Amino acid sequence: VTAHTEFDTRALRDALGRWATGVTIVTAPDGDGFVGMTVNSFTSVSLDPPLVLWCIGLDAWSLDAFTEAEHFAVNVLAADQIELSNRFARRGEDKFADLDVEIGLGGTALLPGCVARLQCRNVDRHDAGDHAIVIGEVVAIEHADRQPLLFHAGRYGRFLPADR
Ligand SMILES: Cc1cc2nc3c(=O)[nH]c(=O)nc-3n(C[C@H](O)[C@H](O)[C@H](O)COP(=O)(O)O)c2cc1C
């Protein structure tokens, strides 16, 4: 491993991408419909009170809807939901066409087939560089025994449990 003290955005992304994550789709209400985007910056913050965060690019098409919404939902994707992840990583409207969603608290979209779903009250936003940190208070939870979808170094993968 060579340490670089001068780096461009590409190198920074490559290094940060070595941090393995799950993949979520975060949704919020938007008029008669929803907004939603693929997000892997999601993390837990506090157990009591129950708080989570995720980061949204300030250039995201759905930034205003996520800022104005009183609730958002975090849909944690399963290993067989790569197509859904790609669909919600595209910019713009109409990501929900032909999707059979349930309506969550405050009008969020809850997607079928997920590993977990967290419904959150939108409590805070802190701008930081070219992203904003969105903080939510978790108000409803559910989870299922499914394989999670993982993301590492720009590729999707599956969880392989260690022998011990
Ligand atoms: C695996 C993965 C994780 C992503 N994580 C984030 C994230 O945490 N925050 C973010 O702003 N964009 C993230 N993106 C990019 C957004 O999904 C993408 O910019 C999307 O088009 C934004 O939607 P919008 O512009 O319609 O609002 C991620 C994309 C992928 C494929």
The ligand as an SDF file (V2000), in Angstrom:
LIG
                    3D

 31 33  0  0  0  0  0  0  0  0999 V2000
  -24.1780    1.7960   -4.8540 C   0  0  0  0  0  0  0  0  0  0  0  0
  -24.5230    3.2630   -4.9750 C   0  0  0  0  0  0  0  0  0  0  0  0
  -24.5360    4.0630   -3.8460 C   0  0  0  0  0  0  0  0  0  0  0  0
  -24.8450    5.4310   -3.9180 C   0  0  0  0  0  0  0  0  0  0  0  0
  -24.8600    6.1850   -2.7810 N   0  0  0  0  0  0  0  0  0  0  0  0
  -25.1950    7.4880   -2.8270 C   0  0  0  0  0  0  0  0  0  0  0  0
  -25.2350    8.2750   -1.6380 C   0  0  0  0  0  0  0  0  0  0  0  0
  -24.9920    7.7830   -0.5400 O   0  0  0  0  0  0  0  0  0  0  0  0
  -25.5820    9.5870   -1.7450 N   0  0  0  0  0  0  0  0  0  0  0  0
  -25.8530   10.1630   -2.9540 C   0  0  0  0  0  0  0  0  0  0  0  0
  -26.1460   11.3620   -2.9960 O   0  0  0  0  0  0  0  0  0  0  0  0
  -25.8120    9.4410   -4.1140 N   0  0  0  0  0  0  0  0  0  0  0  0
  -25.4950    8.1220   -4.0640 C   0  0  0  0  0  0  0  0  0  0  0  0
  -25.4720    7.3770   -5.2170 N   0  0  0  0  0  0  0  0  0  0  0  0
  -25.8010    8.0350   -6.4830 C   0  0  0  0  0  0  0  0  0  0  0  0
  -27.2940    8.2840   -6.6330 C   0  0  0  0  0  0  0  0  0  0  0  0
  -28.0220    7.0730   -6.5250 O   0  0  0  0  0  0  0  0  0  0  0  0
  -27.5540    8.9260   -8.0030 C   0  0  0  0  0  0  0  0  0  0  0  0
  -26.8420   10.1410   -8.0780 O   0  0  0  0  0  0  0  0  0  0  0  0
  -29.0220    9.1790   -8.2920 C   0  0  0  0  0  0  0  0  0  0  0  0
  -29.1410    9.4400   -9.6760 O   0  0  0  0  0  0  0  0  0  0  0  0
  -29.5750   10.3770   -7.5640 C   0  0  0  0  0  0  0  0  0  0  0  0
  -30.9230   10.4890   -7.9560 O   0  0  0  0  0  0  0  0  0  0  0  0
  -31.5980   11.8950   -8.3330 P   0  0  0  0  0  0  0  0  0  0  0  0
  -30.5380   12.7390   -9.0070 O   0  0  0  0  0  0  0  0  0  0  0  0
  -32.7450   11.4940   -9.2020 O   0  0  0  0  0  0  0  0  0  0  0  0
  -32.0300   12.5120   -7.0260 O   0  0  0  0  0  0  0  0  0  0  0  0
  -25.1570    6.0080   -5.1600 C   0  0  0  0  0  0  0  0  0  0  0  0
  -25.1530    5.1880   -6.3180 C   0  0  0  0  0  0  0  0  0  0  0  0
  -24.8500    3.8430   -6.2240 C   0  0  0  0  0  0  0  0  0  0  0  0
  -24.8710    2.9860   -7.4620 C   0  0  0  0  0  0  0  0  0  0  0  0
  1  2  1  0
  2  3  1  0
  2 30  2  0
  3  4  2  0
  4  5  1  0
  4 28  1  0
  5  6  2  0
  6  7  1  0
  6 13  1  0
  7  8  2  0
  7  9  1  0
  9 10  1  0
 10 11  2  0
 10 12  1  0
 12 13  2  0
 13 14  1  0
 14 15  1  0
 14 28  1  0
 15 16  1  0
 16 17  1  0
 16 18  1  0
 18 19  1  0
 18 20  1  0
 20 21  1  0
 20 22  1  0
 22 23  1  0
 23 24  1  0
 24 25  2  0
 24 26  1  0
 24 27  1  0
 28 29  2  0
 29 30  1  0
 30 31  1  0
M  END
$$$$
